[in-house]
Amino acid sequence: MVERRSDQGAASKLTRQQKGRLGEEAACDWLREHHYRILRQNWRCRSGEIDIVAAHEGMIIFIEVRSRSGTGKYGTPQESVDIRKMQQVRATASVYLQMTGETNHQIRFDVIAVMLDKAGETVSLNHIINAF
């Protein structure tokens, strides 16, 4: 019997969900190291999901995490945050603020771009403050 190498390679490849989870873990670790307090992860409502809600220096920060692996032939992680995604995050943040009663805080929208290697290890992390 002949083994098919393409099946073996596919089995070891990270799924989109695994890459996302690894990127969010790396982002949370980085934020904690820089004295951010994680308030919520993967907060959902009808309008969408916010990857990370954090507090820092009296401000509430809504963070979109984007992860990629490989050569970057599809662009950088931060380039994948389009207008539609920005609008969705803003709408979801509005619902979050209303539901939690935290409407008196200054807010900010950041993006954390994480590049992973094929094994899922963080190669680089770019925190873009006031991304949109």
VMD Tcl script that builds the backbone (N, CA, C; Angstrom):
set m [mol new atoms 396]
animate dup $m
set s [atomselect $m all]
$s set {name element resname resid chain x y z} {
  {N N MET 1 A 0.836 -1.192 0.000}
  {CA C MET 1 A 0.000 0.000 0.000}
  {C C MET 1 A 0.879 1.254 0.000}
  {N N VAL 2 A 0.502 2.224 -0.788}
  {CA C VAL 2 A 1.257 3.468 -0.905}
  {C C VAL 2 A 0.566 4.535 -0.069}
  {N N GLU 3 A 1.373 5.230 0.774}
  {CA C GLU 3 A 0.810 6.327 1.563}
  {C C GLU 3 A 0.788 7.596 0.721}
  {N N ARG 4 A -0.221 8.389 0.922}
  {CA C ARG 4 A -0.345 9.652 0.196}
  {C C ARG 4 A 0.152 10.784 1.081}
  {N N ARG 5 A 1.229 11.404 0.675}
  {CA C ARG 5 A 1.836 12.490 1.457}
  {C C ARG 5 A 0.917 13.698 1.612}
  {N N SER 6 A 0.102 13.976 0.625}
  {CA C SER 6 A -0.768 15.154 0.723}
  {C C SER 6 A -1.746 15.027 1.877}
  {N N ASP 7 A -2.183 13.808 2.181}
  {CA C ASP 7 A -3.072 13.603 3.323}
  {C C ASP 7 A -2.343 13.877 4.630}
  {N N GLN 8 A -1.086 13.458 4.701}
  {CA C GLN 8 A -0.322 13.686 5.931}
  {C C GLN 8 A -0.112 15.176 6.165}
  {N N GLY 9 A 0.212 15.922 5.107}
  {CA C GLY 9 A 0.441 17.358 5.246}
  {C C GLY 9 A -0.821 18.080 5.669}
  {N N ALA 10 A -1.955 17.670 5.127}
  {CA C ALA 10 A -3.216 18.334 5.462}
  {C C ALA 10 A -3.585 18.102 6.913}
  {N N ALA 11 A -3.254 16.921 7.438}
  {CA C ALA 11 A -3.606 16.590 8.821}
  {C C ALA 11 A -2.819 17.443 9.813}
  {N N SER 12 A -1.597 17.867 9.438}
  {CA C SER 12 A -0.773 18.626 10.377}
  {C C SER 12 A -0.981 20.137 10.250}
  {N N LYS 13 A -1.755 20.574 9.290}
  {CA C LYS 13 A -1.989 21.997 9.065}
  {C C LYS 13 A -2.955 22.552 10.113}
  {N N LEU 14 A -2.665 23.766 10.580}
  {CA C LEU 14 A -3.545 24.413 11.553}
  {C C LEU 14 A -4.829 24.867 10.885}
  {N N THR 15 A -5.947 24.695 11.580}
  {CA C THR 15 A -7.217 25.184 11.059}
  {C C THR 15 A -7.315 26.692 11.293}
  {N N ARG 16 A -8.247 27.322 10.620}
  {CA C ARG 16 A -8.481 28.751 10.790}
  {C C ARG 16 A -8.820 29.068 12.254}
  {N N GLN 17 A -9.639 28.217 12.863}
  {CA C GLN 17 A -10.029 28.427 14.266}
  {C C GLN 17 A -8.823 28.290 15.192}
  {N N GLN 18 A -7.952 27.318 14.925}
  {CA C GLN 18 A -6.759 27.151 15.757}
  {C C GLN 18 A -5.839 28.363 15.640}
  {N N LYS 19 A -5.654 28.860 14.418}
  {CA C LYS 19 A -4.823 30.058 14.224}
  {C C LYS 19 A -5.422 31.241 14.983}
  {N N GLY 20 A -6.733 31.389 14.896}
  {CA C GLY 20 A -7.400 32.481 15.595}
  {C C GLY 20 A -7.220 32.390 17.098}
  {N N ARG 21 A -7.388 31.185 17.629}
  {CA C ARG 21 A -7.239 30.981 19.072}
  {C C ARG 21 A -5.795 31.264 19.514}
  {N N LEU 22 A -4.825 30.775 18.746}
  {CA C LEU 22 A -3.421 31.019 19.088}
  {C C LEU 22 A -3.084 32.501 19.015}
  {N N GLY 23 A -3.611 33.188 18.009}
  {CA C GLY 23 A -3.383 34.630 17.885}
  {C C GLY 23 A -3.980 35.401 19.043}
  {N N GLU 24 A -5.188 35.025 19.450}
  {CA C GLU 24 A -5.836 35.704 20.577}
  {C C GLU 24 A -5.096 35.440 21.881}
  {N N GLU 25 A -4.593 34.220 22.068}
  {CA C GLU 25 A -3.804 33.924 23.272}
  {C C GLU 25 A -2.542 34.769 23.304}
  {N N ALA 26 A -1.856 34.870 22.162}
  {CA C ALA 26 A -0.638 35.693 22.088}
  {C C ALA 26 A -0.961 37.157 22.363}
  {N N ALA 27 A -2.079 37.636 21.809}
  {CA C ALA 27 A -2.487 39.035 22.021}
  {C C ALA 27 A -2.778 39.296 23.498}
  {N N CYS 28 A -3.521 38.398 24.132}
  {CA C CYS 28 A -3.839 38.566 25.558}
  {C C CYS 28 A -2.575 38.552 26.409}
  {N N ASP 29 A -1.657 37.639 26.109}
  {CA C ASP 29 A -0.389 37.600 26.850}
  {C C ASP 29 A 0.357 38.921 26.707}
  {N N TRP 30 A 0.428 39.432 25.470}
  {CA C TRP 30 A 1.132 40.688 25.214}
  {C C TRP 30 A 0.466 41.835 25.968}
  {N N LEU 31 A -0.865 41.893 25.910}
  {CA C LEU 31 A -1.595 42.965 26.594}
  {C C LEU 31 A -1.356 42.919 28.103}
  {N N ARG 32 A -1.421 41.731 28.689}
  {CA C ARG 32 A -1.179 41.615 30.142}
  {C C ARG 32 A 0.236 42.060 30.498}
  {N N GLU 33 A 1.212 41.670 29.673}
  {CA C GLU 33 A 2.607 42.079 29.915}
  {C C GLU 33 A 2.758 43.604 29.879}
  {N N HIS 34 A 1.872 44.281 29.166}
  {CA C HIS 34 A 1.923 45.734 29.039}
  {C C HIS 34 A 0.846 46.430 29.886}
  {N N HIS 35 A 0.405 45.728 30.930}
  {CA C HIS 35 A -0.471 46.271 31.973}
  {C C HIS 35 A -1.890 46.603 31.518}
  {N N TYR 36 A -2.367 45.900 30.512}
  {CA C TYR 36 A -3.773 45.993 30.135}
  {C C TYR 36 A -4.524 44.965 30.968}
  {N N ARG 37 A -5.755 45.284 31.317}
  {CA C ARG 37 A -6.603 44.331 32.039}
  {C C ARG 37 A -7.631 43.799 31.049}
  {N N ILE 38 A -7.646 42.488 30.885}
  {CA C ILE 38 A -8.595 41.858 29.971}
  {C C ILE 38 A -9.953 41.788 30.670}
  {N N LEU 39 A -10.940 42.434 30.083}
  {CA C LEU 39 A -12.290 42.429 30.654}
  {C C LEU 39 A -13.132 41.281 30.093}
  {N N ARG 40 A -13.029 41.076 28.802}
  {CA C ARG 40 A -13.808 40.015 28.131}
  {C C ARG 40 A -13.024 39.510 26.922}
  {N N GLN 41 A -13.256 38.257 26.595}
  {CA C GLN 41 A -12.745 37.673 25.363}
  {C C GLN 41 A -13.918 37.076 24.601}
  {N N ASN 42 A -13.903 37.255 23.308}
  {CA C ASN 42 A -14.939 36.711 22.432}
  {C C ASN 42 A -16.344 37.085 22.891}
  {N N TRP 43 A -16.538 38.370 23.165}
  {CA C TRP 43 A -17.850 38.854 23.608}
  {C C TRP 43 A -18.771 38.931 22.389}
  {N N ARG 44 A -19.939 38.312 22.506}
  {CA C ARG 44 A -20.867 38.229 21.372}
  {C C ARG 44 A -22.226 38.817 21.703}
  {N N CYS 45 A -22.836 39.358 20.657}
  {CA C CYS 45 A -24.230 39.775 20.688}
  {C C CYS 45 A -24.753 39.633 19.261}
  {N N ARG 46 A -25.973 40.083 19.039}
  {CA C ARG 46 A -26.557 39.945 17.697}
  {C C ARG 46 A -25.753 40.619 16.593}
  {N N SER 47 A -25.132 41.743 16.912}
  {CA C SER 47 A -24.424 42.487 15.861}
  {C C SER 47 A -23.042 41.930 15.551}
  {N N GLY 48 A -22.516 41.046 16.392}
  {CA C GLY 48 A -21.213 40.467 16.088}
  {C C GLY 48 A -20.435 40.058 17.318}
  {N N GLU 49 A -19.130 39.999 17.141}
  {CA C GLU 49 A -18.231 39.563 18.206}
  {C C GLU 49 A -17.055 40.518 18.304}
  {N N ILE 50 A -16.611 40.721 19.538}
  {CA C ILE 50 A -15.390 41.488 19.794}
  {C C ILE 50 A -14.386 40.504 20.377}
  {N N ASP 51 A -13.214 40.447 19.757}
  {CA C ASP 51 A -12.206 39.478 20.180}
  {C C ASP 51 A -11.757 39.722 21.615}
  {N N ILE 52 A -11.364 40.956 21.909}
  {CA C ILE 52 A -10.884 41.293 23.258}
  {C C ILE 52 A -11.424 42.663 23.650}
  {N N VAL 53 A -11.945 42.746 24.869}
  {CA C VAL 53 A -12.279 44.034 25.476}
  {C C VAL 53 A -11.308 44.179 26.645}
  {N N ALA 54 A -10.555 45.271 26.644}
  {CA C ALA 54 A -9.547 45.479 27.680}
  {C C ALA 54 A -9.703 46.872 28.280}
  {N N ALA 55 A -9.089 47.043 29.440}
  {CA C ALA 55 A -9.042 48.350 30.084}
  {C C ALA 55 A -7.576 48.731 30.265}
  {N N HIS 56 A -7.303 50.012 30.020}
  {CA C HIS 56 A -5.928 50.503 30.171}
  {C C HIS 56 A -5.984 52.007 30.371}
  {N N GLU 57 A -5.364 52.466 31.439}
  {CA C GLU 57 A -5.280 53.902 31.733}
  {C C GLU 57 A -6.639 54.586 31.674}
  {N N GLY 58 A -7.653 53.952 32.268}
  {CA C GLY 58 A -8.987 54.526 32.356}
  {C C GLY 58 A -9.802 54.470 31.079}
  {N N MET 59 A -9.311 53.750 30.097}
  {CA C MET 59 A -9.979 53.670 28.799}
  {C C MET 59 A -10.439 52.235 28.547}
  {N N ILE 60 A -11.570 52.102 27.834}
  {CA C ILE 60 A -12.040 50.794 27.383}
  {C C ILE 60 A -11.552 50.623 25.940}
  {N N ILE 61 A -10.884 49.515 25.673}
  {CA C ILE 61 A -10.307 49.284 24.357}
  {C C ILE 61 A -10.912 48.033 23.743}
  {N N PHE 62 A -11.427 48.189 22.531}
  {CA C PHE 62 A -12.002 47.082 21.777}
  {C C PHE 62 A -10.941 46.655 20.770}
  {N N ILE 63 A -10.568 45.383 20.837}
  {CA C ILE 63 A -9.422 44.917 20.060}
  {C C ILE 63 A -9.831 43.807 19.101}
  {N N GLU 64 A -9.526 44.029 17.839}
  {CA C GLU 64 A -9.717 43.021 16.799}
  {C C GLU 64 A -8.364 42.336 16.595}
  {N N VAL 65 A -8.345 41.017 16.727}
  {CA C VAL 65 A -7.113 40.259 16.556}
  {C C VAL 65 A -7.176 39.558 15.204}
  {N N ARG 66 A -6.116 39.704 14.428}
  {CA C ARG 66 A -6.019 39.020 13.142}
  {C C ARG 66 A -4.733 38.217 13.117}
  {N N SER 67 A -4.854 36.955 12.743}
  {CA C SER 67 A -3.715 36.040 12.710}
  {C C SER 67 A -3.523 35.500 11.307}
  {N N ARG 68 A -2.278 35.319 10.944}
  {CA C ARG 68 A -1.931 34.696 9.672}
  {C C ARG 68 A -0.708 33.817 9.891}
  {N N SER 69 A -0.561 32.861 9.023}
  {CA C SER 69 A 0.656 32.052 9.022}
  {C C SER 69 A 1.139 31.932 7.586}
  {N N GLY 70 A 2.375 31.587 7.434}
  {CA C GLY 70 A 2.901 31.409 6.087}
  {C C GLY 70 A 3.632 32.622 5.578}
  {N N THR 71 A 3.677 32.746 4.271}
  {CA C THR 71 A 4.524 33.736 3.607}
  {C C THR 71 A 3.917 35.115 3.510}
  {N N GLY 72 A 2.643 35.253 3.767}
  {CA C GLY 72 A 2.005 36.551 3.642}
  {C C GLY 72 A 1.565 36.870 2.231}
  {N N LYS 73 A 1.404 35.839 1.410}
  {CA C LYS 73 A 0.998 36.085 0.018}
  {C C LYS 73 A -0.409 36.656 -0.077}
  {N N TYR 74 A -1.192 36.563 1.003}
  {CA C TYR 74 A -2.539 37.131 1.019}
  {C C TYR 74 A -2.578 38.466 1.753}
  {N N GLY 75 A -1.425 39.040 2.008}
  {CA C GLY 75 A -1.362 40.323 2.703}
  {C C GLY 75 A -1.101 40.135 4.189}
  {N N THR 76 A -0.942 41.260 4.871}
  {CA C THR 76 A -0.681 41.220 6.301}
  {C C THR 76 A -1.987 41.017 7.058}
  {N N PRO 77 A -1.899 40.557 8.297}
  {CA C PRO 77 A -3.130 40.370 9.083}
  {C C PRO 77 A -3.947 41.660 9.207}
  {N N GLN 78 A -3.279 42.776 9.458}
  {CA C GLN 78 A -4.009 44.029 9.665}
  {C C GLN 78 A -4.712 44.500 8.389}
  {N N GLU 79 A -4.202 44.125 7.228}
  {CA C GLU 79 A -4.848 44.509 5.974}
  {C C GLU 79 A -6.201 43.828 5.782}
  {N N SER 80 A -6.440 42.770 6.542}
  {CA C SER 80 A -7.716 42.063 6.399}
  {C C SER 80 A -8.855 42.710 7.184}
  {N N VAL 81 A -8.566 43.763 7.943}
  {CA C VAL 81 A -9.616 44.487 8.666}
  {C C VAL 81 A -10.174 45.541 7.717}
  {N N ASP 82 A -11.301 45.214 7.088}
  {CA C ASP 82 A -11.888 46.106 6.097}
  {C C ASP 82 A -12.960 47.008 6.722}
  {N N ILE 83 A -13.533 47.864 5.900}
  {CA C ILE 83 A -14.551 48.818 6.364}
  {C C ILE 83 A -15.733 48.089 7.008}
  {N N ARG 84 A -16.178 47.015 6.387}
  {CA C ARG 84 A -17.308 46.257 6.927}
  {C C ARG 84 A -16.993 45.745 8.332}
  {N N LYS 85 A -15.765 45.240 8.534}
  {CA C LYS 85 A -15.382 44.725 9.852}
  {C C LYS 85 A -15.300 45.860 10.861}
  {N N MET 86 A -14.777 46.992 10.466}
  {CA C MET 86 A -14.693 48.140 11.371}
  {C C MET 86 A -16.095 48.569 11.816}
  {N N GLN 87 A -17.027 48.631 10.883}
  {CA C GLN 87 A -18.403 49.015 11.216}
  {C C GLN 87 A -19.042 47.997 12.152}
  {N N GLN 88 A -18.790 46.725 11.906}
  {CA C GLN 88 A -19.352 45.659 12.750}
  {C C GLN 88 A -18.791 45.745 14.173}
  {N N VAL 89 A -17.493 45.986 14.299}
  {CA C VAL 89 A -16.881 46.098 15.633}
  {C C VAL 89 A -17.421 47.326 16.360}
  {N N ARG 90 A -17.563 48.437 15.656}
  {CA C ARG 90 A -18.118 49.650 16.279}
  {C C ARG 90 A -19.544 49.420 16.774}
  {N N ALA 91 A -20.363 48.772 15.948}
  {CA C ALA 91 A -21.758 48.500 16.340}
  {C C ALA 91 A -21.807 47.565 17.542}
  {N N THR 92 A -20.966 46.557 17.543}
  {CA C THR 92 A -20.928 45.602 18.655}
  {C C THR 92 A -20.415 46.270 19.922}
  {N N ALA 93 A -19.431 47.152 19.785}
  {CA C ALA 93 A -18.913 47.889 20.937}
  {C C ALA 93 A -19.997 48.764 21.548}
  {N N SER 94 A -20.829 49.371 20.720}
  {CA C SER 94 A -21.930 50.200 21.211}
  {C C SER 94 A -22.890 49.371 22.057}
  {N N VAL 95 A -23.210 48.178 21.581}
  {CA C VAL 95 A -24.091 47.279 22.349}
  {C C VAL 95 A -23.421 46.886 23.659}
  {N N TYR 96 A -22.128 46.566 23.607}
  {CA C TYR 96 A -21.391 46.196 24.819}
  {C C TYR 96 A -21.463 47.311 25.854}
  {N N LEU 97 A -21.208 48.538 25.432}
  {CA C LEU 97 A -21.215 49.675 26.361}
  {C C LEU 97 A -22.586 49.890 26.972}
  {N N GLN 98 A -23.631 49.765 26.181}
  {CA C GLN 98 A -24.995 49.916 26.691}
  {C C GLN 98 A -25.337 48.796 27.673}
  {N N MET 99 A -24.969 47.562 27.332}
  {CA C MET 99 A -25.321 46.420 28.187}
  {C C MET 99 A -24.547 46.409 29.501}
  {N N THR 100 A -23.316 46.911 29.480}
  {CA C THR 100 A -22.501 46.907 30.700}
  {C C THR 100 A -22.635 48.204 31.492}
  {N N GLY 101 A -23.255 49.221 30.893}
  {CA C GLY 101 A -23.395 50.501 31.578}
  {C C GLY 101 A -22.106 51.293 31.654}
  {N N GLU 102 A -21.122 50.922 30.868}
  {CA C GLU 102 A -19.816 51.589 30.895}
  {C C GLU 102 A -19.749 52.700 29.850}
  {N N THR 103 A -20.782 53.507 29.783}
  {CA C THR 103 A -20.870 54.528 28.745}
  {C C THR 103 A -20.093 55.806 29.062}
  {N N ASN 104 A -19.536 55.919 30.255}
  {CA C ASN 104 A -18.819 57.133 30.641}
  {C C ASN 104 A -17.316 57.049 30.431}
  {N N HIS 105 A -16.837 55.972 29.842}
  {CA C HIS 105 A -15.404 55.805 29.610}
  {C C HIS 105 A -15.028 56.270 28.207}
  {N N GLN 106 A -13.803 56.725 28.081}
  {CA C GLN 106 A -13.265 56.940 26.733}
  {C C GLN 106 A -13.042 55.565 26.121}
  {N N ILE 107 A -13.184 55.476 24.806}
  {CA C ILE 107 A -12.989 54.190 24.142}
  {C C ILE 107 A -11.986 54.339 23.012}
  {N N ARG 108 A -11.478 53.177 22.602}
  {CA C ARG 108 A -10.507 53.141 21.514}
  {C C ARG 108 A -10.662 51.814 20.788}
  {N N PHE 109 A -10.335 51.818 19.507}
  {CA C PHE 109 A -10.390 50.598 18.703}
  {C C PHE 109 A -8.982 50.288 18.204}
  {N N ASP 110 A -8.459 49.147 18.624}
  {CA C ASP 110 A -7.119 48.709 18.248}
  {C C ASP 110 A -7.201 47.446 17.401}
  {N N VAL 111 A -6.118 47.167 16.714}
  {CA C VAL 111 A -5.946 45.899 16.008}
  {C C VAL 111 A -4.633 45.299 16.472}
  {N N ILE 112 A -4.650 43.999 16.736}
  {CA C ILE 112 A -3.405 43.291 17.006}
  {C C ILE 112 A -3.236 42.266 15.892}
  {N N ALA 113 A -2.133 42.409 15.159}
  {CA C ALA 113 A -1.815 41.533 14.036}
  {C C ALA 113 A -0.750 40.534 14.489}
  {N N VAL 114 A -1.062 39.253 14.357}
  {CA C VAL 114 A -0.153 38.197 14.807}
  {C C VAL 114 A 0.242 37.335 13.617}
  {N N MET 115 A 1.540 37.196 13.406}
  {CA C MET 115 A 2.055 36.269 12.403}
  {C C MET 115 A 2.529 35.020 13.131}
  {N N LEU 116 A 2.062 33.874 12.644}
  {CA C LEU 116 A 2.414 32.580 13.237}
  {C C LEU 116 A 3.247 31.782 12.242}
  {N N ASP 117 A 4.107 30.901 12.785}
  {CA C ASP 117 A 4.770 29.968 11.885}
  {C C ASP 117 A 3.859 28.761 11.679}
  {N N LYS 118 A 4.288 27.817 10.885}
  {CA C LYS 118 A 3.427 26.677 10.555}
  {C C LYS 118 A 3.093 25.814 11.766}
  {N N ALA 119 A 3.919 25.899 12.815}
  {CA C ALA 119 A 3.669 25.130 14.038}
  {C C ALA 119 A 2.751 25.881 14.999}
  {N N GLY 120 A 2.415 27.126 14.677}
  {CA C GLY 120 A 1.535 27.902 15.540}
  {C C GLY 120 A 2.256 28.783 16.538}
  {N N GLU 121 A 3.578 28.888 16.410}
  {CA C GLU 121 A 4.346 29.760 17.304}
  {C C GLU 121 A 4.307 31.192 16.775}
  {N N THR 122 A 4.261 32.163 17.681}
  {CA C THR 122 A 4.214 33.567 17.294}
  {C C THR 122 A 5.557 33.997 16.718}
  {N N VAL 123 A 5.525 34.530 15.504}
  {CA C VAL 123 A 6.711 35.059 14.844}
  {C C VAL 123 A 6.805 36.563 15.092}
  {N N SER 124 A 5.654 37.246 14.987}
  {CA C SER 124 A 5.620 38.682 15.259}
  {C C SER 124 A 4.234 39.075 15.732}
  {N N LEU 125 A 4.197 40.163 16.481}
  {CA C LEU 125 A 2.942 40.710 16.984}
  {C C LEU 125 A 3.030 42.222 16.847}
  {N N ASN 126 A 2.027 42.807 16.191}
  {CA C ASN 126 A 2.006 44.252 15.963}
  {C C ASN 126 A 0.724 44.815 16.563}
  {N N HIS 127 A 0.855 45.636 17.601}
  {CA C HIS 127 A -0.302 46.259 18.248}
  {C C HIS 127 A -0.498 47.644 17.625}
  {N N ILE 128 A -1.600 47.800 16.910}
  {CA C ILE 128 A -1.888 49.057 16.240}
  {C C ILE 128 A -2.920 49.806 17.077}
  {N N ILE 129 A -2.456 50.839 17.744}
  {CA C ILE 129 A -3.300 51.633 18.631}
  {C C ILE 129 A -4.112 52.624 17.801}
  {N N ASN 130 A -5.401 52.788 18.157}
  {CA C ASN 130 A -6.279 53.690 17.414}
  {C C ASN 130 A -6.328 53.333 15.938}
  {N N ALA 131 A -6.489 52.049 15.655}
  {CA C ALA 131 A -6.452 51.570 14.282}
  {C C ALA 131 A -7.611 52.109 13.445}
  {N N PHE 132 A -8.760 52.333 14.106}
  {CA C PHE 132 A -9.923 52.880 13.386}
  {C C PHE 132 A -10.866 53.542 14.347}
}
mol reanalyze $m
mol bondsrecalc $m
mol representation Tube
mol addrep $m
